[in-house]
Amino acid sequence: MSPAANEPSPSKPRPKPPIVVGITGASGSILGFRLIEELLKLGQSVQLVITEKSYQVIFEETGLKMGGQNKAIRVLDHLNLPESMVDLLEVFENNRLDAAPSSGTHMTQGMVVIPCSMGTLGRIANGITDTLVARAADVTMKEHRKLVVVPRESPFNQIHLRNLSMLAQCGVVILPPMLTFYLPDFGTIDGQINYTIGKVLDQFGLGHDLYTRWGQHIPAAGASAPLSSQA
Ligand SMILES: Cc1cc2nc3c(=O)[nH]c(=O)nc-3n(C[C@H](O)[C@H](O)[C@H](O)COP(=O)(O)O)c2cc1C
């Protein structure tokens, strides 16, 4: 007979809830894949939603074909991660409105939309939840969980800015992939990508070595010493 529902069960450590990652059809799909890579390397489970519109951009930018079956395995192969990690990665089509991240009863640690197209941004900001990525973001907000949006467009028009502002007012973290130059770490494209991925990981309190933190760096020759170390 199974133990009664109110009987204390031997304490088993529960796995940490997943982080939902949405990759949409904006340029910068590499950002989404690098984030997944870092999360998986940290042992963090990921529920990935990829929009159909992103397939072409992903192919143009990475050579990875996203259509068809076995997406999780193909993502792991693309990232040079072992296929044994497949238990940490679940991939959903964007039309799967019945998938777990569609419901607030499904526990997650939050969601990152990276890169976020202006189309998906508009859907999220206006509560249009006809795609899984928009519905999962909507659920993340209503459950007061962390939502990070990495928008990619240049220049922004007034509609983009209004939508970004609306989300910021709702507590969403707007984290654009901004060019950054103040440390030598940022001097390559990889360095720039690491900067954005590190900033996303910081939002979830996840430790990383993707860049040297200000205050732990060796100041450039001729730069003034921090005030605290001046006589
Ligand atoms: C090569 C390529 C690059 C694109 N880059 C962007 C972009 O940086 N930002 C953006 O908002 N849309 C971009 N788009 C357009 C989006 O893919 C398009 O608006 C799409 O409908 C977004 O749908 P989704 O939000 O469901 O992924 C790009 C399209 C292509 C083909």
The ligand as a MOL file (V3000), in Angstrom:
LIG
                    3D

  0  0  0     0  0            999 V3000
M  V30 BEGIN CTAB
M  V30 COUNTS 31 33 0 0 0
M  V30 BEGIN ATOM
M  V30 1 C 17.8470 37.4670 -40.6890 0
M  V30 2 C 16.7530 38.1270 -39.8970 0
M  V30 3 C 17.0870 38.9550 -38.8430 0
M  V30 4 C 16.0860 39.5710 -38.0960 0
M  V30 5 N 16.4470 40.3880 -37.0540 0
M  V30 6 C 15.5010 40.9480 -36.2850 0
M  V30 7 C 15.8660 41.7320 -35.1460 0
M  V30 8 O 17.0350 41.9160 -34.8210 0
M  V30 9 N 14.8660 42.2210 -34.3710 0
M  V30 10 C 13.5530 42.0030 -34.6590 0
M  V30 11 O 12.6970 42.4790 -33.9030 0
M  V30 12 N 13.1800 41.2760 -35.7430 0
M  V30 13 C 14.1110 40.7400 -36.5590 0
M  V30 14 N 13.7470 39.9740 -37.6420 0
M  V30 15 C 12.3090 39.8560 -37.9660 0
M  V30 16 C 11.6150 38.8000 -37.1100 0
M  V30 17 O 12.1630 37.5220 -37.3730 0
M  V30 18 C 10.1180 38.8070 -37.4370 0
M  V30 19 O 9.5360 40.0410 -37.0390 0
M  V30 20 C 9.3720 37.6600 -36.8200 0
M  V30 21 O 8.0070 37.7570 -37.1930 0
M  V30 22 C 9.4720 37.5950 -35.2980 0
M  V30 23 O 8.6630 36.5270 -34.8600 0
M  V30 24 P 8.8370 35.8630 -33.4190 0
M  V30 25 O 8.8030 36.9740 -32.4420 0
M  V30 26 O 7.6510 34.9480 -33.3130 0
M  V30 27 O 10.0950 35.0950 -33.4100 0
M  V30 28 C 14.7250 39.3580 -38.4140 0
M  V30 29 C 14.3990 38.4970 -39.4730 0
M  V30 30 C 15.4000 37.9080 -40.2040 0
M  V30 31 C 15.0210 36.9760 -41.3140 0
M  V30 END ATOM
M  V30 BEGIN BOND
M  V30 1 1 1 2
M  V30 2 1 2 3
M  V30 3 2 2 30
M  V30 4 2 3 4
M  V30 5 1 4 5
M  V30 6 1 4 28
M  V30 7 2 5 6
M  V30 8 1 6 7
M  V30 9 1 6 13
M  V30 10 2 7 8
M  V30 11 1 7 9
M  V30 12 1 9 10
M  V30 13 2 10 11
M  V30 14 1 10 12
M  V30 15 2 12 13
M  V30 16 1 13 14
M  V30 17 1 14 15
M  V30 18 1 14 28
M  V30 19 1 15 16
M  V30 20 1 16 17
M  V30 21 1 16 18
M  V30 22 1 18 19
M  V30 23 1 18 20
M  V30 24 1 20 21
M  V30 25 1 20 22
M  V30 26 1 22 23
M  V30 27 1 23 24
M  V30 28 2 24 25
M  V30 29 1 24 26
M  V30 30 1 24 27
M  V30 31 2 28 29
M  V30 32 1 29 30
M  V30 33 1 30 31
M  V30 END BOND
M  V30 END CTAB
M  END
